[in-house]
Amino acid sequence: MHWYLIHTKPRQEKKALLNLERQGYTCYLPMIRIEKLLWCKLVVVNEALFSRYLFIRMGLDGKDKSWSPIRSTVGVSRLVRFGERPAQVDDRLVEELKSREESLLSEPARLFNPGDTVRIAEGPFSGFDAIYHMSDGAQRAHVLIDMLSKSVSLQLDSGSLRKAE
């Protein structure tokens, strides 16, 4: 038994995982908790660590479950191959991912970190660049903006900020 890699359809990693597990396959989808801007709101979501990929545990010798249903499973694009052979993933890599997943899900990866340059996208300061200082936990962000050669602290809605180019 070895781990192999499944390439999924766009944003269908969870659907492919569910459908493969329903068929009796052993699968693993590493997840990460991140901050994202959705509909101008800063929200925390769980996403696949590797977009469009998940791991499946199978035997190559045919004594295990068949490979053929995988191709037609809803959410699956294809089995990753190198030439004619499926791409085998080292067991230690999957075990390492599993051991670190709890830490990836406990604290979300922040969209903005203190010191990041951000662009204000809405409001009276729209178009200005600022330095992200911190979030107050209530969908508000504290930023520093240069006005008349002086840094001024502003409190803005987190949804009005964008990553600076």
Disulfide bonds with the S-S distance in Angstrom:
none
